[in-house]
Amino acid sequence: MNLNSLLDSPLSDLHKGIPSGAPPLALREIGAQRWNVLQQQLPLPLAVLKQSALDHNSRWMQSFLRLTGAKLAPHGKTTMAPQLFARQLADGAWGMTFATVNQVRVAREFGVQRILLANQLIGDVNIRYILAELARDPQFEFCCLVDSLAGVELLAQQARAANIGRPLCVLVEGGVVGARCGARDLATALELARAVKQHEPLLSLRGVEGFEGSVSAPTPAETARRVHEFVKFLVNIAVACEAEQLFGAAPWILSAGGSAYYDIVVEELLQAPLHQPFEVIIRSGCYLTHDSSFYRNLHEQLQARAPELAQLGAGLRPALEVWAYVQSRPEPTRAILTLGKRDISFDLQLPLLEQWYRPGEHDRPQSMLAAHALVGLNDQHGICDIPADSPWQVGDLVSLGVSHPCTTFDRWEWLPIVDDGYNIIEAIRTFF
């Protein structure tokens, strides 16, 4: 990837998190400023990434892939940070996954060469862009999903008009009844695969895909059982496609695996009884940064389902934190923080209070006190319930862990990466 233009891009004090009065700086210059979060050299709220957790999570996932034999195309929508894409590719990722053509456009700008669009490619302008990129760059590899005959026809029409000299590769998507996209049964999936075959060489069937994260049940055990069933359904589609010689050139792709059940996905897909070479591609986007609640709980369930993963060492760690001030104690049992819905995710659950720090008194952040909890968010205020005898004072710093990193990243145009002493060592840009 070529990140020079990104690293040279300017940040100014008009960007949230840059100190007022700071001169414009290139992104690559942020680490040289030697700013420290705890020394109050940047305005809060501020989202940060812990370098030590990123390193740990990267090593853990590499070990998982070596152990299982699966490959990884991490979902870029989580961070939309090309510098993190580059890190993931340098770590050995097969490619990158995206959900929209706009996201693909960002990835192509910085040189991502292998992309799985885990979505239907719809709309003339979007289809034309992808075909133009495939024509412009013979090294660009791209796959998208199909789940309707109408969608297959739209792709074929545009491919015929563009006449780029190589096929547009697609995966048949299997779906969960009552959830989002994807063929609900084997007959429908085969009908789609046959339609793709009829449009060769404009289109080529590269494999089968699904998203098991749409599966739900009353208990974790029942959910896991249904995930196994769903992934077996994807395997059945692939076996049927091979039997009818509907696939294009091998190696074929079998892909599923968000950030919750990729252990089950790998277990089932790697056993697919196909006779030609195939690759199992998981797409976890949240593994690198992880979180403090939703994905942490799911990862603990994953480790319980697959005790053999204990050999990989400690599991994933949350790398993403948001820091804020205590700005008011208007009542004995109420404190208000300087962050709100504009700064941190709240779509799955409210953020978790994790650490507090008093400048001039503490030498390091302290673990969060008992009976302190964030109970509400306004646009710019965080509302906390605290004990009447809480030691919190106006001006104290508080860190919060997120539940669902995707919807915290999209609130920040840039994020610093910090060491364990909260010294800023570099910074990343996001594109939402």
Buried (B, 14 or more C-beta within 10 A) or exposed (E): BEBEEBBEBEBEBEBBBBEEEBEEBBBBBBBEBEBBBBEBBBBBBBBBBBBEBBEBBBEBBBBBBEBBEBBBBBBBBBBBBBBBBBBBBEBEBBBBBBBEBEBBBBBBBBBBBBBBBBBBBBEEEBBEBBBEBBBEEEEBBBBBBBBBBEBBEBBBBBBEEBEBEEBBBBBBBBBBEEBEBBBBEBEBBBBBBBBBBEBEEBBBBBBBBBBBBBBEEEEBEEBBBBBBEBBEBBBBBBBBBBEEEBBBEBEBBBBBBBBBBBBBBBBBBBEBEBEEEBBBBBBBBBBBBBBBBBBBBBBEBBBEBBEEBEEBEEBBBBBBBBBBBBBEBEEEEBBBBBBBBEBBBBEBEBBBBBBBBBEEEBEEBBEBEEEBEBEEBEEBBBBBBBEEEBEBEEEBBBBBBBBBBBBBBBBBBBBBBBEEEBBBBBBBBBBB
